[in-house]
Amino acid sequence: MSAIRHTPGPAAAEAFTFGIAIATVTTLAGIGFLVWTGVLTVIGAVATLLLGLPALLLIVSCLLSVWLGYDRDAVDVALS
C-alpha cells in the first residue's frame, strides 16, 4: 500500500521564502557587525560573502525543503 503524499501549500512557500530572506539578512547583518567592530576587513567580508553566502543559502534551502515537505525522497537522499 502506498502512502498518501500531501503537497506543500502556499503557506509552505511563504515560509520557505521567509526563511531564505531571514538567513540572508542575518548573515549580512552579522558580517556588517564584524566589519564594524574591526574583526573582519572589508576585503575579507567581500570574500566571505562571495564564497560563504551561496553555500549558506544552499544549506538553508535544503533544510527548509526537508522541514516543509518539498520533494522528500530526493532531499532525504541528498542529506543522508
C-alpha positions in Angstrom: 0.0 0.0 0.0 1.4 3.4 -0.9 1.5 6.3 1.5 -0.7 9.3 0.9 1.5 12.2 -0.1 0.4 15.8 0.6 2.0 18.5 -1.4 3.1 21.7 0.4 0.7 24.6 0.1 1.0 28.3 -0.2 1.9 28.7 3.5 4.9 26.4 3.0 6.0 28.5 0.0 5.8 31.7 2.1 7.7 30.0 5.0 10.4 28.9 2.6 10.8 32.4 1.1 10.7 34.0 4.6 13.4 31.5 5.8 15.7 32.3 3.0 15.2 36.0 3.5 15.9 35.8 7.2 19.0 33.7 6.6 20.3 36.3 4.1 19.5 39.3 6.3 21.0 37.7 9.4 24.2 36.8 7.5 24.6 40.3 6.1 23.9 41.9 9.5 26.5 39.6 11.1 29.1 40.3 8.5 28.4 44.0 8.8 28.8 43.8 12.5 32.1 42.0 12.2 33.4 44.7 9.8 32.1 47.5 12.1 33.9 46.0 15.1 37.1 45.5 13.2 37.2 41.7 13.4 36.8 41.4 9.6 38.3 43.6 6.9 36.2 44.8 4.0 38.1 42.6 1.6 37.5 39.7 4.0 33.8 40.5 4.2 33.5 40.5 0.4 35.3 37.2 0.1 33.1 35.7 2.8 30.0 36.9 1.0 31.2 35.6 -2.3 32.2 32.2 -1.0 30.1 31.7 2.0 26.7 33.2 1.3 25.9 30.8 -1.6 26.9 27.8 0.5 24.9 29.0 3.4 21.8 29.6 1.2 22.2 26.1 -0.3 22.3 24.5 3.2 19.4 26.6 4.4 17.3 25.8 1.4 17.9 22.1 1.8 17.0 22.2 5.5 13.9 24.2 4.8 12.8 22.0 2.0 13.0 18.9 4.2 11.2 20.6 7.1 8.4 21.9 4.9 7.9 18.7 2.9 9.2 19.6 -0.5 10.3 16.5 -2.6 11.0 14.4 0.5 12.6 11.5 -1.3 15.3 13.3 -3.3 16.2 15.7 -0.5 16.4 12.9 2.1 18.8 11.0 -0.1 21.0 14.1 -0.6 21.1 14.9 3.1 21.8 11.4 4.4 
